[in-house]
């Protein structure tokens, strides 16, 4: 089995979840080839994968967008709070999961959404 986990993360939380999912896949299927990468490094073509897992932050009750990422960045700059963690040379304004998914060739897709995780 070949699996790829693609994620968008501004503060590192979604990255941590994506890495845990990838580790869980490796543990459940020891012979599987599991790749975990940020959406900015995913590229337009993934090749042949048996399982694709995609995760991203929730902004304003939906998927992040260029506008929502810009608003989050502006808020953080004004509030002086946590700043988005980003890889060198990567700009948190995009592209994100929304834009990446829209650019993929049309395939059958199953999507789910997490509302909250019980404490």
BAMIKE-482163 format. One line per 5 residues: their letters; for each residue x, y, z of N, C-alpha, C. Coordinates in steps of 0.02 Angstrom, whole numbers, plus 50000, padded with zeros to 5 digits. Example, Ala and Ser with C-alpha at 12.3 -4.5 7.8 and 13.67 -1.06 7.14 Angstrom:
<rs>
as) 50660:49716:50390:50615:49775:50390:50660:49835:50390; 50642:49888:50354:50684:49947:50357:50645:50002:50394 .
</rs>
This chain:
<rs>
xxxxx) 50043:49941:50000:50000:50000:50000:50045:50062:50000; 50023:50111:49963:50058:50175:49961:50009:50229:49985; 50027:50265:50038:49984:50316:50067:50021:50383:50071; 49984:50436:50062:50012:50503:50069:49967:50544:50114; 49998:50579:50162:49962:50624:50206:49985:50695:50188 .
xxxxx) 49938:50737:50168:49952:50806:50148:49917:50851:50198; 49952:50902:50221:49922:50946:50272:49940:51019:50261; 49898:51062:50288:49911:51135:50291:49910:51152:50365; 49961:51186:50388:49965:51203:50459:49999:51271:50468; 49965:51317:50501:49994:51383:50514:50031:51386:50580 .
xxxxx) 50006:51350:50630:50035:51354:50697:50067:51289:50720; 50064:51237:50679:50096:51174:50696:50050:51120:50721; 49989:51138:50742:49943:51087:50770:49921:51037:50717; 49902:51060:50659:49880:51014:50606:49938:50971:50582; 49998:51000:50581:50058:50961:50564:50067:50903:50613 .
xxxxx) 50059:50917:50677:50067:50864:50728:50016:50809:50718; 49953:50827:50702:49901:50777:50690:49918:50737:50627; 49941:50770:50574:49959:50736:50512:50015:50686:50523; 50066:50707:50561:50121:50662:50576:50098:50602:50618; 50051:50613:50664:50024:50558:50704:49984:50510:50660 .
xxxxx) 49946:50536:50612:49909:50494:50565:49957:50452:50525; 50010:50483:50499:50060:50446:50460:50092:50391:50502; 50109:50406:50564:50139:50355:50608:50090:50299:50621; 50025:50316:50630:49974:50265:50640:49967:50220:50579; 49971:50248:50520:49969:50208:50459:50029:50161:50454 .
xxxxx) 50087:50187:50471:50148:50145:50470:50142:50088:50520; 50114:50102:50579:50107:50049:50630:50055:49997:50609; 50001:50020:50577:49947:49975:50558:49965:49933:50497; 50007:49960:50454:50028:49925:50392:50103:49931:50385; 50142:49890:50421:50214:49897:50422:50248:49896:50353 .
xxxxx) 50219:49864:50305:50249:49863:50238:50230:49921:50194; 50188:49966:50219:50162:50021:50179:50215:50075:50170; 50213:50107:50113:50254:50166:50100:50211:50227:50117; 50227:50261:50171:50186:50317:50195:50227:50381:50191; 50200:50430:50157:50233:50495:50149:50190:50548:50183 .
xxxxx) 50220:50594:50219:50185:50648:50252:50218:50713:50232; 50180:50759:50202:50210:50821:50178:50161:50879:50181; 50189:50941:50189:50146:51000:50189:50118:51011:50119; 50061:51043:50115:50028:51053:50051:50071:51093:50003; 50112:51139:50029:50155:51178:49984:50208:51135:49950 .
xxxxx) 50221:51075:49977:50269:51029:49946:50235:50971:49911; 50169:50970:49909:50133:50913:49881:50134:50912:49805; 50135:50969:49774:50136:50972:49701:50068:50954:49672; 50061:50964:49608:49996:50951:49575:49982:50877:49562; 50034:50836:49561:50023:50765:49546:50056:50723:49600 .
xxxxx) 50018:50676:49627:50044:50632:49680:50065:50564:49652; 50051:50551:49590:50066:50485:49564:50013:50436:49587; 50032:50374:49591:49985:50322:49612:49988:50313:49687; 49933:50330:49720:49927:50318:49792:49864:50278:49803; 49867:50234:49852:49808:50194:49870:49764:50232:49919 .
xxxxx) 49796:50274:49960:49760:50312:50011:49788:50382:50015; 49745:50431:50011:49764:50501:50018:49726:50530:50076; 49763:50556:50126:49733:50588:50185:49752:50661:50181; 49703:50706:50186:49716:50777:50181:49686:50812:50242; 49725:50856:50274:49701:50892:50332:49722:50964:50331 .
xxxxx) 49681:51006:50360:49697:51077:50363:49660:51111:50419; 49678:51173:50432:49645:51210:50486:49574:51230:50468; 49535:51245:50518:49468:51270:50508:49468:51345:50522; 49449:51384:50473:49444:51456:50481:49371:51476:50468; 49341:51512:50513:49273:51537:50504:49225:51482:50484 .
xxxxx) 49229:51425:50519:49186:51367:50510:49193:51333:50442; 49250:51340:50410:49261:51308:50346:49335:51300:50332; 49351:51278:50272:49420:51271:50253:49453:51339:50247; 49518:51340:50260:49554:51403:50255:49555:51426:50182; 49564:51491:50173:49569:51520:50106:49624:51572:50108 .
xxxxx) 49642:51599:50051:49693:51652:50050:49671:51709:50095; 49608:51727:50091:49582:51782:50131:49585:51766:50206; 49563:51706:50226:49564:51689:50297:49635:51684:50324; 49681:51658:50284:49751:51655:50306:49780:51725:50315; 49761:51771:50270:49784:51840:50276:49755:51872:50339 .
xxxxx) 49692:51860:50354:49660:51887:50414:49693:51860:50477; 49707:51795:50479:49740:51764:50536:49809:51796:50546; 49846:51804:50492:49913:51833:50496:49910:51905:50522; 49862:51945:50496:49855:52014:50519:49835:52017:50592; 49790:51974:50612:49769:51973:50683:49829:51957:50728 .
xxxxx) 49868:51907:50708:49925:51888:50749:49977:51944:50753; 49987:51980:50698:50034:52036:50699:50010:52091:50746; 49945:52105:50745:49918:52158:50788:49916:52137:50861; 49898:52074:50873:49890:52050:50942:49957:52033:50974; 50008:52024:50933:50073:52006:50961:50074:51936:50991 .
xxxxx) 50026:51894:50970:50022:51826:50997:50065:51778:50958; 50046:51715:50961:50084:51664:50925:50087:51681:50851; 50143:51673:50823:50150:51685:50751:50149:51618:50714; 50121:51619:50653:50121:51557:50615:50191:51529:50605; 50198:51463:50616:50262:51429:50602:50261:51409:50529 .
xxxxx) 50313:51426:50495:50316:51409:50425:50386:51386:50407; 50390:51345:50356:50455:51323:50332:50488:51381:50296; 50554:51381:50295:50591:51435:50262:50568:51443:50190; 50553:51504:50171:50533:51518:50103:50460:51504:50088; 50423:51479:50136:50352:51464:50125:50309:51519:50155 .
xxxxx) 50264:51545:50117:50222:51599:50141:50155:51571:50164; 50132:51587:50226:50071:51557:50251:50007:51580:50214; 50013:51626:50168:49954:51650:50132:49932:51602:50077; 49969:51550:50065:49944:51502:50016:50000:51475:49973; 49986:51428:49931:49920:51396:49925:49907:51350:49983 .
xxxxx) 49844:51341:49997:49823:51298:50051:49789:51236:50024; 49759:51199:50070:49725:51137:50052:49668:51151:50003; 49629:51204:50016:49572:51220:49971:49595:51227:49899; 49647:51267:49889:49671:51280:49820:49703:51216:49790; 49739:51178:49832:49771:51118:49808:49720:51067:49785 .
xxxxx) 49668:51057:49826:49615:51009:49808:49580:51030:49743; 49567:51095:49736:49533:51119:49677:49574:51107:49613; 49640:51106:49620:49684:51097:49562:49695:51023:49544; 49676:50977:49588:49686:50906:49573:49639:50883:49518; 49660:50832:49480:49614:50803:49430:49553:50775:49466 .
xxxxx) 49496:50778:49433:49434:50753:49463:49437:50678:49474; 49422:50658:49535:49419:50587:49555:49363:50580:49605; 49348:50519:49621:49300:50508:49675:49334:50525:49740; 49301:50566:49780:49331:50589:49843:49280:50580:49899; 49304:50556:49955:49264:50552:50016:49291:50605:50063 .
xxxxx) 49249:50647:50089:49272:50700:50133:49235:50698:50199; 49271:50716:50251:49242:50719:50317:49265:50783:50350; 49232:50800:50405:49248:50862:50439:49245:50852:50514; 49295:50875:50549:49297:50869:50622:49268:50932:50651; 49220:50926:50694:49190:50984:50727:49227:51000:50792 .
xxxx) 49238:50949:50833:49274:50959:50895:49298:50892:50920; 49348:50894:50962:49373:50833:50992:49355:50835:51066; 49316:50786:51090:49297:50786:51161:49359:50783:51205; 49358:50820:51262:49415:50827:51306:49433:50765:51340 .
</rs>
